[in-house]
Amino acid sequence: MSETPHAHEHPKQGGLSSKAVSEKKTFDLCVIAVGHTLYTCRARMLSVPGETGSLGVMAGHVPLLTTLTVGLLHIIDEFDEHRWFAVTGGFFEMMGDHATILADHLVGPADIAEDVAAFERAKKVLVRPPEFPSDVARVEMARALMARKLVQLRSH
């Protein structure tokens, strides 16, 4: 005798109702730099450049506090929109359903010229030195990473 799923179950969803499958867990995200909030949203996923490598978090992640290094923040919001920012360093905290990024300096898409020249300048900076000689060098690296990401996103 073959078992049939209950009325609220879908056979390919392992017995979960379509409502449960369609609900995506989110968390509050706040990005702060130089004493003011730059970006807030409900996020589904966040990837940050930690000191030991890229770190990804989703709703329900264990509490976490870590330092950030120069790199890209990748945010997927509750509407599945992808947001990219470059950061020069700072801190990241995840507590419960709230995440906070305290950035030393943040570079967003609007901070980068939308031309090929910006990418050409960026390519010259993308060799990461083991230590940055100055804060200006850290910001230039962040700008270069953001410029490269924008070019990559436009080519898809």
N, C-alpha and C positions, 0 to 999 in steps of 0.2 A: 504494500500500500504506500503510495507516494504522499509525502507531506506537502501541504500547500501553505504558503506564507499567510499570516494574518492580514486582514484588510489594510492595516496601517503600515505593513512591511513591504519592502520592495525586494524581490529575490536577489538582485545583484548588489544590494547594500548591506548584506550580512544581517538582515533582520532589523535594521534601523529605519525609523520612519523617515519619509522624505523631508519632514520639517527638521528633524535632528541633523540630517546630512546637509541641508542647506544652511544651517546656522554655523557661522564661522566665528570662532572665539577671537576677541580683540582685547587690547589693553590700551590705556591712556599713554600717550607719548608726548613729552615736552622737551624741546630742544632750546637750550639757553646759551647765549654767548654774550660776553661783556655786559653782564648785569641785566639783560632784557630778553624776554622770550621771543624767539625768532620763528618757531614753528610748533604747532600742536595739532594732534589728530588722534583718532582711534586707529590703531595699527593692528594688522594681523601678524606681521613679521618685521623684524629689524635685524640688520647686520651691521656691526660696528668694527672698526679696526683696533683690536686690542693689542697690547704690547707683545703678546706671544702669538698673534695671528688673528684672523677674522673670527668674530664670534656672532652667532645667530641666535636670536631669542624669539619665542612665540608666547602667547598667553599661557599662563600657568608655569612659566619657568621658575626655577628655584631662585630665592633671593640672591642677588649678585651685586658686587661693587668692584669695578676694575678701572684701570687707567687706559686712556686711549692714546694712540699714536697717529702720525700723519696717515691719512687714508680716506676711503669713501664710506659714507653712511648710505645704506640702502634701506629704504622704508617701503613697505607694501601696506597701504592703508585699507580701511574697511571696505572700500569700493574697488579694491584690487588695482589701484593706481600706484605706479612705481615712482618714487621720489628719490633723487640723488643729491647728496651734499658732500663736500670734501671738508675734512676737519684737520686742524694742525695738532691736536692733542686735547687732553681734558680728562673727564671722568664720565663713567656710565654706571647708573644704578638701576636695578630692577627689583622692585618690592611689590609683591602681590600683583595687582593688575595695573601698576603704574611704573613707567620707565622714564628716567630723566637723563638727558645728555647735557653735561656742563662743558661746553666747548671753549677752548682758548680762542679760536678763530674759526669761523664757518664760511665756506665759499659755496654759493648756490649757483644754479644755472644762469641767473640774471647777472651774476658777477663776471661772467665769461663772455668775451666777444664771440659772435656767431659766425666767424669766418675761418678759413683754412689757415690763415696766418697764426691764429691763436693755437691751433693744433701743432703747427710747425715749431712754434716757440716751446710748446709743452713737451714735444719729443726730446728736446735738448735737456730738459730738466728731469726727465723720468728715470735717470739712473740714480737710485737712492743711495746717498752716502750713509755710512754707519751712524754718524752723528751730524746734526745740522749745525753749521757754524754760527747761525743767527736765527732770530725769529723771522726775519725777512725770507731766509732760505726755506723755512718751514711753510710759510704762506705761499711762496712760489711753487713749492711741491704740491700743495693742496690745490692751487689754481691749475696746475698742469694736469693733475689727476682728473679734476672736474672737466677740463677742456677735452681730454681724451675720451672720457665717458660720454660727453655730449656728441662728439663725432661718431662714436660707436652706436649710440642710440639713433642718430639720424640716418645711418647707413642701413639700418634694418628695416 
